[in-house]
Amino acid sequence: MKNLVILCLLLSIVTPSCKDTYKPEQGPILGIDVSHFQGEVDWKTIKNHNISFAYAKATQGTHFVDPKFKENQKNTKLADLKHGSYHFYISNENPALQAEHYIKTIQDLEEGQMLPMLDLEMGGMKGSVSIAQFQEDVIKWLTIVEEKLGARPIIYTNNPFANKYLDHPKFAKYHLWLAEYGVKNPRTPKTWKQKGWAIWQRSEKGTITGAHGQVDHDIVNETYSLKDLTHRP
C-alpha cells in the first residue's frame, strides 16, 4: 500500500529537507503501516518514537498472504502497540472470496484492536470492471467482513480514485483513511465531504528508527480519538 506521517508537515511550513522524515513530538496520534517490503521491524523501538498504532498488510486478492503478516501481528502485540491489518483489493477477483481470505488469515479481532482496513487504489484495478460493478463488489467485501468480524472496516484510498470509483453515498458510513502527500490539508473526496477523513496518510516515503527503508506515515484527525478507530464488541 502506498500507504503515514511526517510531523514536520504538521507545522506551518513544509520544507523539502524534512517533508519525508518523521520527527516525533507530543500531541498528534501518529501511526505507520507496513508490509513485507519493510522486512524485519523492531516494534518496541517504533513504539518508543511516539507511534500509537500500526497496520500490517495481511492479504491481497483471493490467495496472497503477506509473508511478514503473522510476524508483524505477533510483534506489534508483544510491543503493546495498537495494531490492525489491511487487505489490498483486486477488482477482477471475487469480492466474497477476497473477504473470506482476509478473515481466514487474520482469524479474529480482539477488543481494542484497530479496525480492519480495505485498501482501494489504482494498483488494484485489473481487467474490465464497470464502476457500478466495482462499487457493488466493494460493498459486498465490506459487508461480509463487518458481519463476520463484528467491526466496520475503514476504507483507504486517495482523492482522485475516490471521486471516480467511490462517488456514492453508500460508502459515506465508513471511516476514511485518505492518502495525499506534500500538502498542508488533504482534499476530502465528495462522498466524505460531510464526515471528513479519520486518518491521513501524509507520506509514503518517511523513515523511522526500527524499520528499513521508506515507511508510510499516518496521523489521526484531531476530531477522532484512537478509541473511535478500534474494535469495541
Secondary structure by P-SEA (a helix, b strand, c coil): ccccccccccccccccccccbbbbbccccccccccccccccaaaaaaaacccbbbbbccccccccccaaaaaaaaaaaacccccccccccccccaaaaaaaaaaaacccccccccbbbbbccccccccccaaaaaaaaaaaaaaaaaaacbbbbbbbcaaaaacccccccccccccccccccccbbbbcccccccccccccccccccccccccbbbbbbcccccccccccccc
